[in-house]
Amino acid sequence: MSTIDGPAAPYGALTGDRPELSARIARVTAVAERHLAAADRDAAFPVQALDELRDTGLLGLVVPTRYGGLGGTLREVVDAGVALGRCDMSVALIFTMHCQQVAAAVEFAAPPLRDELLPKLGAGRSYLASVSTESGKGGHLYSAQSALHESGGELLIDRFAPVVTGGAHADGFLITMKNADATAENDVALVYAGRDQLVVEPAGDWQPMGMRATHSPPLKLTGTVPGHQVVGAGVPFRDIANHILGPYAHLGWSAAWLGTAAGALSRVLGLIRSPAGRKRFDVGSELLLTRLSTARQRLDAVHAQLRHTLAMVETTEDITAPACQLLLNGLKISASEQCRAAVDDLIDAVGLQHGYLKDSPTRLEQNLRDLRSAALNYKNDRLHLADGRLALLDREVSFA
């Protein structure tokens, strides 16, 4: 690890009485740290970190113990996302998005798919990728353009996706498509397909500004799966999205972004307080102190909003109420904006050499590039439009 890394901040602490989870996460971050620079430089998927996620069983975190998983909670996914984000935002996003897909299978898969799939996921060896983006609609969850075709109890999949995080390395996919008999784009099915059931063809390159190690190039997926591999058959897809996919996305993403910004601040503080840093930086400078204060204030605000939103999801029976949806959407917007702004504050605080150059041990240049994607990951503009409509439904301005 970088010589300026200090002890983990409170943001990265795992809650509950399972210290073994912290040890598992520490193993993953140690591996990710060693390969971080090369993965970012080459826009390469962090295969070594994924292997460690497999070896530690963390890929089975949210699978119930009766299926061989770790029986983890959404809170533990959030804690792990923060801890992983302190090292590498790409690894944190890969992990939390995988947990989102697994949670959907745990909650909505019915026999025989449940009995076939959950033990495999519980073993912690299988990585699930999400296929929800389509050309023309982006990542909009509630609609699909490509339709399933049914023949003799089999479902025919023919799907192009412009962005599939880690798709080249996935062991299985959850794919959104229009139901076979759908007449509207919002009649969506969520289908599981194992890699051995599909032809997975690369359909483009991946050279982004940031988030490079997520390796999310476009894919063409074709194949045939049994009809029972629809996840949540008979359940409106909106229910799956509202109760699992949406909350896991906004909480998991926000955790990864917060961890990334917290790691940046920790490394900057380590630099300033190091013997060399004490010679270079005037720790009595009002400008420096103000920028450090502003960055910390932004992160504390996001942390408080993250924990409050998580508690709401854990305890509220109906999270589709306008006040609850406003809180979830507001978390995503705030975290995406404030975590990037905090890193920008830090770049100003430490200047060109340690804020802007790629070879700085603060990694601020990479953190800023990575966090620039946050506002575009299910675009904030779209969420603001949704929140404006929701605000009109909450005349009393109630708070979740």
N, C-alpha and C positions, 0 to 999 in steps of 0.2 A: 504494500500500500504506500501511498505518498507519505513522505516524511512529515508533512504538516497536518496529517489527519489526527484529530484528537479523539477523546472518548465520544461514544455515540450520544447524540442529543436525546432528550426525553421523547421527541416525536417518534423515534425509532424503536421505542421500548414495546415489547409484546406484553399484552395484558393477560390476566388470568393466572392460572397455576400450572402452566405447562412450559417450564424453562427449556425443555428439550426442543421446542419449536425455535427458540432463539438460537440454539446450537445448530440446528439444521439450516436456518437462514444464514448464519455466520459462515458455514461451509460454502454455501452458494456465492455469497458476496466475495469471499476470498478467491474463488475461482474466477468470478466475473471481473474482479479487479485486475487480475493478471493478464486478461485478454481484452480489456476494455479499449485500449488505444488502437489495437489492430482491427477490432470489430468496427469501430467508428471510421477508421481510415478507409477500410475496404468495403464498407456497407455490407458486412458479413454477419450472418446470423450467429448468435453466441452459442454455438453447439456445445462448448465445454460447460457453460452455465446450465444449459438444458440437461446435459448428462447428469450434472450434480443435482438438479431438481428431481430427476428420475431416481438417482441413487439414494437421495434422502427421503423419498416418498412424498415430497411436498406437492407433487402433481396430484396426489390423492387427498389433499388437505380437506376439502369440503365433502368428501364421500363419507357416508355413515360407517361406523366401525363394523356393523354387521355385514358390510360388503367389502371389508378389508381396508377401508380408508382410515384417515386420522380423525374423522368426526369433527372437523373444524367448523368455525362459525364465520359469518361475514365480518365480524369484528377482527378475527384473526387474519382474514384476507387483507383487510385494511392495514393492520399493523405490519404485516409482511410486506405489503406494497410500499409503505413508507420506508421500512428498513432497506429493502432492495433498491429503492429509488435513490437513497443516499449514495449508493455506489454507481448505479447505471440505470437511467430512466428506461432504456429499451428493455432490459431484463425485467424490471418492475412491471412494465406494461404487458409484456409477454405472459408473465405469471398471472396477473390479475385478470386479464382477458381470458386466459385458459380457465381460471376458476369460475368466471362468469358462465362459460359454456357448460362446465361440469355441473354447476348449480342448477342450470336449466334442466339438464338430464336427470339429476337427482330428484328434482321437484315434480317433473312432468312426464318422464318416461314411464310407460306402462308395460306390463308383461306382454310378450316375452322379451322386448328390447331391454327393459330394466334389468332382468336377470342375466342377460347376455353382456350388457355394457358396463353396469356399475362395478362388478368385481374386477373387470379389466382396468377401469379408471381407479378403483380403490387401491390397486397394487402400486399405483404411483409411477407407472412406466409409460403411460399413454398421454401424449400431448394433443389437445383438441384445438383446432383453429376455427375462427369465426368467418363465415362467408355471408356477409349481409350487404356489402356494397354492390351497386350496379351503376353502369353508365347512365347518366341522366337523372338519377335520384340520389347519388352519393350514398351516405350511410343511413338514410331515413329508414327507421326500423319498421314502421307500420305499413309499408307497402312493398310490393315486389312486382317485377316485370316479367321475368322468365317463369314459365309455367311448367309444372310437373305433367308428365304424361303417364297414364296408367294402362297397363296391358297384362291381363291374366294375373292380377294380384301383385305385379311388380311395378315399381315406380321408375320411370326413365328420367335421368338427370342430365340436362345439357345446360351448363351454367358458365357464364363469363363473369369474373369479378375483378374490378380494377385494382383493388387493394385487399390482400389477404396476409395478415401478420403471421409470419413464420410458416406459411402454407407449404413451402417446399420441404419442411421438416416435420409436418404434422402427421400423427398416426390416425387421425380421424377429423371429420369436419361436421359442424352444424351449419346447415345451409338454409337460407330463407328463399322460398319460391312460392309462386301462386299455386293454390290447390288445383288439382287436375280438372275439377269442374267449376273453377272460379269464373265469375263474370266481372269482378272488380279487383283492382290492384291491392285493396286492403284485405282481401281474402287470402291470408298468408299461411303457409305451412312451414314448420321448422323440421328439417329432415336430417337425421344422422346418416353419415356414410363413412365407413372405414376406408382407409387408404387402399386396401386391397380390393375394394369394390369399385374403384374409380380409375380412370385414366387422368392423370394430373399433368397438364402441359403448361410450361411457362409461356406467358403471352406478352412479355415486355421486360424492361430493365427496371432497376431500383437504384436511383441516384439522387436521394433527397438532400435537403439542407441539413436536417437533423433527424433524430430518431432512426439513425441509419442502421443500427444493429437489429431493429425489428424485422428487417429484410421482408418487405411487404409488397413484392411485385405482383402484377396482374397474373391470374391463372385462368385456364380453361379446364373445367371439370365435366367429365362425361362418364356415365355408368348407369348401372341398374341396381336397385336395392329392393328388398322385400317391403311390402306395404306396411308392415308393422314398425318400420323404422321412422315413422313420423313421431316426433316428440310432442306430446300433448294433443294427440288426435282427439277431436271432439271438443277441445278447449279453444275458445277464441284466442288467436295469437296475441291480441292486445293484452290479454291477461298475463301471458308469459312475459311480454315485454315490460308491462307495468310493475310486475311483482319480482322479477328476477333480472332480466337483461338490462333494464334502465337503471335500477339502483346499483347493481354490481358495476355497471359501466361508470356512472358518475362518481361513486365512492372509490372504486378501484383506481380510475384515472387520477382523481384528485389526490389520492394517497401517493401515487407515483410522482406526481408533480411536486407535492409538498416535500417528499423525501429528497428529490433532486435539489430543490432550493435550500433545504436544510443542510444537506451535505455541502453545498457550495458555501454557505455561510460558515459552517464549521471549519472548512479548509481555509477560508479567508482569515478567520480568527486565529487559527493555528499559525498561519503565515505571519500575521501582525505581531503575535506574542512570541514568536521564535527569536533566538538571539540575533539572527540576521535582520529579521523584520523590525526589531526594536531600534536598530540603527537606521533603517530605511524610512520607517513611518513615524510621524509625530503623533503619539497616542493622546496628546492633549489637544490636537487640532479639532476645532469645533465642527469643521466641515466633515472630517472623517467620522467623528462621533455621531453626527446627525445622520449621515448615510447608513452607518451601522444600525442606528436606532430605527430608521425607517424600514430597512430590510427586515429587522427582527419583528417590528410591529406588523408588517404585512404577513409574515409567516405565522405569528401568533393568532392573527385574525382568521386566517385560513384554517389553522389547526382547530380553533374553537368551532368554526362553522362545520368542519368535517365531523367532529365528535358529536355536535348537536344533531346534525343530519343523520348520522349513524344511529344515534339513540332513537330518533324519530322512526326510522325504518324498523328498528328492532321492537319497538313497543306499540306502534300504531296499527290498528286493525285494518284500516282502509287508507293506504297511502296514495290512492288516486284522488283524494280530496284536493281541491285547488291549492290550499295552503301547503300541503305536503309536497305536491308537484313543484310549486314555486320554490320551496326550500331545496329540493333535489337539483332542479335546474340552476338555481342561484349558486349552489355550491360549485357546480361545474364551471360556471362563468367566472365566479370570483377566484377559484383556484387557478384557472388557466391564465387569468390576467395578473393576479397579484404575485404568483410565484415567479413568473417571467419578470415582472417589474422589480421584484426583490433582487434577482440576479443582475438586472441592469443597474440597480443602485450599487451593488458590490463592484461592478466593473468601473463605475465612476470613482468608487472609494479607493481602489488599489491602482487605478491608472493603466496605461498602455501595456507595460511589461507583464503584469500579473492579471490584467483584466481582459486583454484583447488578443494576446498571442497564444497560439495553439499549444506551445510547449510549457505553459505555466502549470505548476502543480495544483493551482486552484481549480483548473478545468472549467473556468467560467465561460470561455469561448464555446466549448461544447455544450455546457448547460444551457446557454442562451439559445443556441441553435435548436437543441432538443425541445426546449420549452416554447419556442415559437410555434411549434405544431399544435400546442394544446388548444388554442382558440379555434383551430381548424378541424380538430378531431370531434366530429359532429358540431358543425359550425355554430359559434356563439350567436351569429345573426339569426339563425333559425330558432334557437332557444329563446332569444328575446321576443320574437314574434309570438311564440307559444306562450311565453310568460305574460305578454301583454293581454292576450285573450283570457288567460287564467286570472289575471288581476281584475278584469271586468266582472268575473264570477264571484269575487270575494269582496263584496261591497264593504263589509265590516272590517276589512284588513285584519283578519285573524292570523295568528301565528301558530305554526305547527310545533 
